[in-house]
Amino acid sequence: MKGKAATWRSLLYVPGNNERFIAKAQSRGADAIILDLEDSVPSDRKEDAVKLVSEWLPSLAAGPSDICIRVNGDLLQLARDLRLLGRQGVSAILLPKCDDAGKVRLVAEALDLLDPAGHVGIVPLLESPEGLNNAHAIAAACDRVCALLLGSEDFAAICGITPSEATLLGAKQQIVYAARAAGIAPLGLLDSIAAYAGHDIGALAARSSAFGFSGATAVHPDAIAPLNRGFAPSDEDIEWAKSVVIAMEDAAHRGLGAVSLGGKMIDKPIADRARSTLARQDAFRGKR
């Protein structure tokens, strides 16, 4: 994962102290599972969650979904949680309450000792105005950072915002810009993940993809299949991308840098977008 952008369409949160949910996690079809040691675990069950996740990691690592762990933001608890990363099979940690790049670099130094091969990536979770203001620096803090995510509910609470697609749009777009500038994956939906009920998740994911997001977290298994569909290129997208690439290759043979296709002028930026679409299709091939 070190030096690479994440390619997850869907990431399912699984409470680290709920063995029934953990046992079913690899059957849900998510690109990644987030074993949560933080917010979904009561403060008096943190040690139990660490023990349970540690016991399950070997078998979970054999499943189709990548394994991520949301560690605790408090440094003492974080140090305890990082002990799990001595085990094989963890693709990334979600690092909460990330207000500055220094915290990311501190955790990266610890990972360099625990994981010298660089298998474990870092996904900073921005949950405050300070973190959002430092989004570009955090995204580029080190080469273990593979994705960036806004903690919408915490961010909204701190800012006095009622979370919705409209009120979070500006903050969400900053996540996209910072992640893309750093060459990593912007994760998220235009709305809060807590508001999955009553939503057409597939349509929301497709709309979020159009705004630049590449995948999103989920708190309920029912959201996984719609997220996978919504963040994957549609058949129409793929056919368009193929036609653009063919047209531009033909134009290049004729010494042209632009060409008309379907009544629209296409050139290098549009060809780059088409190739990116085809690359996304290749990344998801074989996944559910």
C-alpha positions in Angstrom: 0.0 0.0 0.0 3.0 2.3 0.6 3.2 4.8 -2.3 -0.1 3.8 -3.8 -3.6 5.3 -4.0 -6.3 3.1 -2.5 -8.8 1.5 -5.0 -11.7 0.9 -2.7 -15.3 1.5 -3.8 -16.8 0.4 -0.5 -15.5 0.1 3.0 -17.7 -1.4 5.7 -17.3 -0.4 9.3 -17.4 -3.4 11.7 -17.5 -2.8 15.4 -14.3 -4.4 16.9 -16.2 -5.8 19.9 -19.0 -7.5 18.0 -17.9 -11.0 17.1 -21.1 -11.8 15.2 -20.5 -8.9 12.9 -16.8 -9.7 12.5 -17.6 -13.3 11.6 -19.8 -12.2 8.7 -17.6 -9.3 7.5 -15.9 -11.1 4.7 -19.2 -12.3 3.2 -20.6 -8.7 2.7 -18.9 -8.0 -0.7 -17.1 -4.8 0.4 -13.8 -3.9 -1.2 -12.5 -3.3 2.3 -13.5 -4.0 5.9 -12.8 -1.4 8.6 -12.4 -3.2 12.0 -13.3 -0.3 14.3 -11.6 0.1 17.6 -12.8 3.7 18.0 -16.2 5.3 18.0 -18.4 2.1 17.7 -16.7 0.6 20.7 -17.7 1.7 24.3 -14.8 3.1 26.3 -14.9 0.3 28.8 -14.7 -2.4 25.9 -11.7 -1.1 24.1 -9.3 -3.7 25.5 -11.9 -6.5 24.6 -12.1 -5.1 21.1 -8.3 -5.2 20.6 -8.2 -8.8 21.9 -11.1 -9.9 19.7 -9.8 -8.2 16.5 -6.3 -9.7 17.1 -7.8 -13.2 17.4 -9.8 -12.8 14.2 -7.2 -11.1 12.0 -5.5 -14.3 10.7 -8.7 -15.8 9.3 -10.1 -12.4 8.1 -6.8 -11.8 6.1 -7.6 -14.9 4.0 -10.9 -13.3 2.7 -11.6 -11.3 -0.4 -11.9 -7.9 1.3 -8.9 -5.8 2.3 -8.5 -5.3 6.0 -8.4 -1.9 7.6 -8.3 -0.9 11.2 -9.7 2.3 12.6 -7.4 3.0 15.6 -8.1 5.4 18.4 -6.9 8.9 18.1 -5.6 9.2 21.7 -1.9 8.6 21.6 -1.8 6.1 24.5 -4.6 4.0 23.0 -3.1 4.5 19.6 0.1 2.9 20.7 -1.8 -0.1 22.0 -3.8 -0.4 18.8 -0.7 -0.3 16.6 0.5 -3.6 18.2 -2.1 -5.3 15.9 -0.1 -4.2 12.9 2.7 -6.7 13.7 0.3 -9.3 12.2 0.1 -9.8 8.5 -2.9 -8.9 6.4 -3.7 -5.3 7.4 -3.8 -3.0 4.3 -4.3 0.3 6.1 -5.2 2.1 9.3 -7.8 4.8 9.5 -6.3 7.5 11.7 -9.0 9.6 13.4 -8.8 13.2 14.7 -6.1 14.1 12.3 -5.6 17.9 12.7 -2.1 18.2 11.2 0.6 16.4 9.2 2.7 15.9 12.2 0.4 13.3 13.7 0.5 11.4 10.4 4.3 11.4 10.3 4.5 10.3 13.9 2.3 7.3 13.1 4.3 6.6 10.0 7.5 6.4 12.0 5.9 3.8 14.3 4.7 1.9 11.2 8.2 1.9 9.7 9.3 -0.1 12.8 6.3 -2.4 12.8 6.0 -2.8 9.0 9.3 -2.0 7.4 8.1 -3.5 4.1 5.5 -0.7 3.8 2.4 -2.9 3.4 0.2 -0.8 5.7 -1.2 2.5 4.4 -2.6 5.4 6.3 -6.1 7.0 5.8 -6.2 10.3 7.7 -9.7 11.0 9.0 -10.3 14.8 9.2 -12.9 15.7 11.8 -12.3 19.4 12.6 -12.0 22.8 10.8 -8.3 22.7 11.7 -7.9 19.3 10.0 -9.7 20.5 6.9 -7.5 23.7 6.8 -4.5 21.4 6.8 -5.9 18.9 4.3 -3.3 19.4 1.6 -0.4 19.0 4.1 -2.0 15.9 5.7 -2.6 14.3 2.3 1.0 14.8 1.3 2.5 14.0 4.8 4.2 10.8 3.8 4.1 8.0 1.2 2.0 5.7 3.4 -1.0 8.0 3.0 -3.2 6.3 0.5 -6.6 8.0 0.9 -8.3 10.9 2.6 -11.7 11.0 4.4 -13.8 13.6 6.1 -15.5 12.6 9.4 -18.7 14.3 8.5 -20.7 13.9 11.7 -17.8 15.0 14.0 -16.9 17.8 11.6 -20.5 19.0 11.5 -20.9 18.9 15.2 -17.8 21.0 15.8 -18.9 23.5 13.2 -22.5 23.7 14.4 -23.7 22.4 11.0 -26.7 20.3 10.4 -25.1 17.6 8.2 -26.6 17.3 4.8 -25.5 17.2 1.2 -25.8 21.0 0.8 -24.1 22.0 4.1 -21.2 19.6 3.7 -20.5 20.2 0.0 -17.7 22.8 0.4 -15.8 20.7 2.9 -16.3 17.5 0.9 -14.9 19.2 -2.2 -11.8 20.3 -0.3 -11.2 16.6 0.5 -11.3 15.8 -3.2 -8.9 18.6 -4.2 -6.4 17.8 -1.5 -6.4 14.1 -2.2 -6.1 14.5 -6.0 -3.3 17.0 -5.6 -1.4 14.4 -3.5 -2.2 11.5 -5.9 -4.3 9.6 -3.4 -7.9 8.4 -3.2 -10.6 10.8 -2.0 -13.2 8.8 0.0 -16.7 10.0 0.8 -20.3 10.6 -0.2 -21.8 14.0 -0.7 -24.1 13.3 2.2 -23.3 11.9 5.6 -23.0 8.1 5.8 -25.2 8.2 8.9 -28.1 9.2 6.6 -28.2 6.0 4.5 -31.8 5.2 5.3 -34.2 6.5 2.6 -31.4 7.2 0.2 -30.8 5.7 -3.2 -27.2 4.9 -2.3 -26.3 3.8 -5.8 -27.4 7.2 -7.2 -25.7 9.1 -4.4 -22.5 7.1 -5.0 -22.7 7.9 -8.7 -23.3 11.6 -8.0 -20.4 11.6 -5.5 -18.2 9.9 -8.2 -19.0 12.7 -10.6 -17.7 15.2 -7.9 -14.4 13.3 -7.8 -14.8 10.7 -5.0 -13.5 7.2 -5.7 -15.3 5.3 -2.9 -17.0 5.6 0.4 -17.4 4.1 3.8 -20.6 2.4 4.9 -22.2 1.6 8.3 -24.7 -1.0 7.0 -24.1 -4.0 4.7 -27.1 -3.1 2.6 -25.1 -0.1 1.3 -22.2 -2.2 -0.1 -23.7 -3.4 -3.4 -25.0 0.1 -4.3 -21.7 1.7 -3.5 -19.8 -0.9 -5.6 -22.1 -0.1 -8.6 -22.2 3.6 -8.1 -18.4 4.0 -7.9 -17.6 1.7 -10.7 -17.7 3.0 -14.3 -21.0 2.3 -16.0 -21.3 0.4 -19.3 -22.0 3.7 -21.0 -18.9 5.3 -19.3 -16.7 2.4 -20.5 -18.0 2.6 -24.1 -17.5 6.3 -24.2 -13.9 6.0 -22.8 -13.0 3.3 -25.4 -14.4 5.5 -28.2 -12.4 8.5 -27.0 -9.1 6.5 -26.8 -9.6 5.1 -30.3 -10.5 8.5 -31.7 -7.4 10.1 -30.1 -5.1 7.4 -31.3 -6.4 7.8 -34.8 -5.9 11.6 -34.5 -2.4 11.1 -33.3 -1.6 9.0 -36.4 -2.8 11.9 -38.5 -0.7 14.4 -36.6 -3.7 16.0 -34.8 -4.0 16.9 -31.1 -7.8 17.1 -31.1 -10.7 15.5 -33.0 -14.5 15.7 -33.2 -16.4 12.8 -31.7 -20.2 12.7 -31.5 -20.5 16.4 -32.1 -18.0 17.3 -29.4 -14.3 18.3 -29.6 -12.0 16.0 -27.6 -8.4 16.6 -26.8 -5.7 15.5 -24.3 -7.6 16.3 -21.0 -10.6 14.4 -22.2 -8.5 11.5 -23.4 -6.8 11.4 -19.9 -10.2 11.2 -18.3 -11.2 8.3 -20.6 -8.0 6.4 -19.8 -8.6 6.9 -16.1 -12.1 5.5 -16.5 -10.7 2.4 -18.2 -8.0 2.1 -15.5 -10.7 2.1 -12.9 -12.6 -0.6 -14.7 -9.4 -2.8 -14.7 -8.9 -2.2 -11.0 -12.4 -3.5 -10.2 -12.4 -6.4 -12.6 -13.1 -9.6 -10.8 -14.6 -7.9 -7.7 -18.2 -8.1 -6.8 
